[in-house]
Amino acid sequence: MANEEIKLNENTAPEETKEQKKTEKKAPRKNPFKSKKFKHGGLSVLFTVIFIVGIVLLNVVFNLVLNRFDITADLTDNSIFTLSEESEEYLKGVDKKISFYVTADEDALKASGDKLYLQVSEFLGKMTELNGNFTLDYINLLSDPDFSKDYSETLSDGMLIVKNRDNHRYRILKVSDFLRYTLSDGKKYSYSEASYYVYYGGYQVTDYSSVAEEEILSAIMSVSMDNPTRIAFSEGFGEGDSSVLSDIVTKNAYETTTINIDKSEKIGEDIDVLVIYAPTSDYNVNAVNKIDEWLSNGGLYGKSLIYVAPAAAVETPNLDELLGEWGLSVGKGFVAQLDTDHAFYSGEVLPLLQDLELNTESEYYKNMKLPDNASFMGWRIRPVSTLWEGKSNITNTVIANTYGENCVMVPFDADISTWEPEDSDYGSYNAIVEALKTRFEGTTPYFSRIIAIGSENIFMENFTAASNYSNAEVILSLFDTNSEGGFEKLTVMEKSFTAETYQLDSGKQIGIGLTFAVIIPVIIIVIGIIVWVRRKRL
């Protein structure tokens, strides 16, 4: 029995083991998707994918924002790349379609590191963002030679063209002309002047600044005018160089042209202002009669003649007669200022360089908006006399005169070595005088006028370009007071370029771009993969 039991046990044990194996094989397997390892690993992968997708989308959105909006910061000491608030308000309200064309390769310009060109590029870019009517294009004249065919002027690299696409009026500016240099004498000069004084006078440049914002705004205003005042500069009688005056009025929204009165049938009715600029020969009777007829304008008036006397002994009897009919006379000599507080010597025996005083009661002065310490300079001034206080429908108004009563007129033919003034010669002399002729329709007055200026030297670039003199403002008021063609000037400060700046060069810009657009996203992706692999092994 015992043996049988033993045999039975031996026989039955293997059978039970097989059953157990069968039972084990039939047991259901666990769902791997419900395992803890999968849940932890899957969530890690999901979060990693979401994170990576979020970074990519954020990068895309960030680049779209960069292209659409200006989110850059101007870190320069005096914000040389930032438009003034007054400028921005004006630009937002311009309803004309304005195009900016810069004759330069954009990439080369921005890579140059030149502060002035970078500033102009920044200004133009911000202007196009402020106003949807503005467009900006960079023109490579070598690869696009046909572009120049639309302009009568010769184009070269480094120019800015501001064009009204509605009326096709345009202004061409040289970017290099936007610089102003302060020399060791404390005065500001244009590039050509500064170069002269540094080379020949031994002056040093102590500061240089940009008037780019003012110049660009001026050009926009100029081309935006619907009916600008037309100014004609007369020629044909040895007139002097009026380019400084022409440049001033052109920059301030006036249209300019030239006319040879003697050869023209008449002076056109579309001419609002005629400028006779320092002629070296007398106008003939034919030309003078045409001027007289134009001033009358068929009895309608509304015309202005600006006569700028030559700073030389020139006999002009026909022009003198025309001025005399309006109660004006230009003296045959120069005014010497004997008051040392207002006189300056310029290498001459007599102090012919001097301060001039403005008539603060005139409408011209009120339109100048000058600071209290404004200085108005004159050199070799011929006195402008008034022949009467008031006659018929003609009245005279002094706009500027010499300072004080200690001045004398030195005749052209005087022998300076022996000449002595008489007691009656001392006094104040007029430098600029207006003669106004008036007619009425009912109670409404209509005017024509002649403004006589005692010397062309008032328009010297030394005086008009220097910010410490007010000659440019005085000159401009002669046109603005009697015209609807000018515009209200915005107060825009010059931007000094000698202040410390934090402008990034192209290498640093590329480095920063690669860091945020490539390196950081790649690092994040690698970290995400490492985290996922480590969690998968848990």
Buried (B, 14 or more C-beta within 10 A) or exposed (E): EEEEEEEEEEEEEEEEEEEEEEEEEEEEEEEEEEEEEEEEBBEBBEEBEEBBEEBEEEBEEEEEEEEEEEEEEBEBEBEBBBBBEEBBEBBEEBEBBBBBBBBBBBEEBBBBEBBBBBBBBBBBBBBBBBBEBBBBEBBBBEEEEEBBEEBEEEBEBBBBBBBBBBEEBBBBBEBEBBBBBBBEEEBBBBBEBBEBBBEEEEBEBEBBBBBBBBBBBBBBBBBBBEEBBBBBBBBBBEBBEBEBBBBBBBBBBBBBEBBEBBEBEEBEEEBBBBBBBBBEBBBEEEBBBBBEEBBBBEEEBBBBBBBBBBBBEBEBEBBBEBBEEBBBBBBBBBBBBBBEEBBEEEEEEBBBBBBBBBBEEBBBBEBBEBEEEBBBBBBBBBBBBBBEEEEEEBBBBBBBBBBBEBBBBBEEEBEEEEEEBEEEBBBBBBBBBBBBBBBEEEEEEBBBBBBBBBBBBBBBBBBBBBBBBBBBBBBBBBBBBBBEBBBEBBEBEBBBBEEEBEBEEEEEEEEEEEEEEEEEBEEBBEEBEEBBEEBBEE
